[in-house]
Amino acid sequence: MASKRVHPHTTDANSKIKKLIACCGLILTTPHQTFARFLPSWRQILAMKKLFTFSALAIVITILFTSCVKQVPFDKRYWLSKERGEVVYSSSTCPHYVIETVNGYAVIRAISSRPYEGDVLYGDFSYPGIKDIYNRSAGVIVSGDVREYWLTYTGAQDALDYYCY
């Protein structure tokens, strides 16, 4: 009787595969079962959707509340209590303009925007320096540098000649 010879490595490899399947349980009987094991269930998907929705909502609310800034209301009474002046000279070629106040004329260099002739301004025109000026005619606050103050009409003309020409 002839005995059937079995290759020693073949039986050893089959037993290792069977042990691996029994131990880990990763390989199932069909490919569908194998892939279904790694796909999330509908409960996991619902939990992920809730997590994503709440995270996105939290980010939007955080951005909304951090971007809101409380603005101080504009107080006209403050500006109207300052010195009043009217623009008597303003030119597009020169950054300086002249205003007439109760104390005389003032020469101001425009920093942010230049007012037009006839505009009514409120601010501190009796001492030099950079300051905010309320332009009541336009309804805006502009910045200006008071160069000369308490001048006569001819003094204001001489100052304009000095600064502009």
C-alpha positions in Angstrom: 0.0 0.0 0.0 1.3 3.3 -1.0 1.0 6.0 1.5 0.1 9.5 0.4 2.9 11.9 1.1 1.8 15.2 2.5 4.1 18.1 2.2 5.1 19.2 5.8 4.9 23.0 5.1 1.3 22.8 3.6 -0.4 21.4 6.7 1.5 23.8 8.9 0.4 26.9 6.9 -3.3 25.8 6.9 -3.3 25.3 10.6 -1.7 28.8 11.1 -4.4 30.4 8.9 -7.2 28.6 10.9 -5.6 29.8 14.2 -5.5 33.4 12.9 -9.1 33.4 11.9 -10.2 31.9 15.2 -8.1 34.2 17.2 -8.7 37.6 15.6 -12.0 37.1 13.9 -11.1 39.5 11.1 -11.9 37.4 8.1 -15.5 36.3 7.9 -17.1 33.9 5.5 -18.1 36.4 2.7 -16.5 39.6 1.4 -19.7 41.5 2.4 -19.5 40.4 6.0 -15.8 41.3 6.0 -16.4 44.9 4.8 -19.6 45.3 6.9 -17.6 44.7 10.0 -15.5 47.9 9.4 -18.3 50.2 8.3 -20.0 52.3 11.0 -23.5 51.5 12.1 -26.4 53.9 11.7 -26.1 54.8 15.4 -22.5 55.8 15.0 -23.3 57.8 11.9 -26.1 59.7 13.8 -23.7 60.4 16.7 -21.1 61.7 14.2 -23.7 64.0 12.6 -24.8 65.4 15.9 -21.2 66.0 16.9 -20.4 67.8 13.6 -23.6 69.9 13.8 -23.0 71.0 17.4 -19.3 71.7 16.7 -20.2 73.9 13.6 -22.9 75.7 15.6 -20.5 76.4 18.5 -17.9 77.8 16.1 -20.5 80.1 14.4 -21.8 81.3 17.8 -18.3 82.0 19.0 -17.4 84.0 15.9 -20.7 85.9 16.1 -20.3 86.9 19.8 -16.6 87.8 19.5 -17.2 90.0 16.5 -19.9 92.1 18.1 -18.6 95.3 19.5 -20.6 97.7 21.6 -20.3 101.2 20.1 -20.5 104.3 22.2 -23.3 106.5 20.9 -22.3 109.8 19.3 -22.9 112.7 21.7 -23.5 116.0 19.8 -23.8 117.9 23.1 -20.1 117.2 23.7 -19.0 118.6 20.4 -21.4 121.6 20.4 -19.9 122.7 23.8 -16.5 123.2 22.0 -15.4 126.3 20.1 -17.3 126.9 16.9 -15.7 127.9 13.6 -16.6 128.3 10.0 -14.3 127.4 7.1 -13.5 130.5 5.1 -10.8 129.1 2.8 -10.2 125.5 1.6 -8.4 124.5 -1.6 -7.8 121.2 -3.3 -4.2 122.1 -4.0 -3.2 122.9 -0.4 -3.7 120.6 2.7 -4.3 123.6 4.9 -7.6 125.4 5.5 -8.6 128.6 7.4 -11.5 128.8 9.8 -12.9 131.9 11.4 -13.7 131.6 15.2 -14.7 134.2 17.8 -11.1 134.5 18.8 -9.9 135.2 15.3 -8.7 133.0 12.4 -7.0 129.6 12.7 -4.9 127.7 10.1 -5.4 123.9 10.2 -3.6 121.2 8.3 -6.1 118.4 7.2 -5.1 114.9 8.2 -8.1 112.7 7.5 -10.3 114.8 5.2 -10.6 118.4 4.2 -13.8 120.4 4.8 -15.4 122.7 2.2 -15.8 126.4 2.4 -18.8 127.3 4.5 -18.7 124.1 6.7 -19.3 124.6 10.4 -16.7 123.0 12.6 -16.5 122.4 16.4 -13.3 121.7 18.3 -10.4 123.1 20.2 -9.0 125.8 17.9 -7.2 127.9 20.5 -4.1 125.9 21.0 -1.8 124.0 18.6 -1.6 120.3 18.0 -3.4 117.3 16.4 -7.0 116.9 17.4 -10.4 115.7 16.4 -12.8 118.2 14.9 -16.5 117.7 14.4 -17.7 118.8 11.0 -21.4 119.5 11.7 -22.2 120.3 8.1 -21.1 116.8 6.9 -21.9 115.0 10.2 -18.4 113.5 10.5 -15.4 113.7 12.8 -12.1 114.7 11.0 -8.6 115.0 12.3 -6.6 118.2 11.9 -3.4 119.8 13.0 -3.9 123.3 14.3 -0.8 125.2 13.1 -1.7 128.8 13.8 -4.5 130.3 15.9 -5.9 133.7 17.1 -4.7 135.3 13.8 -6.1 138.4 12.1 -7.3 138.2 8.5 -4.0 139.3 7.1 -2.1 137.1 9.5 -4.1 134.1 8.2 -3.3 135.0 4.6 0.4 135.3 5.4 0.3 131.9 7.2 -1.4 130.3 4.1 1.3 131.8 1.9 3.9 130.3 4.2 2.4 126.8 4.4 1.0 126.4 0.9 3.3 128.3 -1.5 
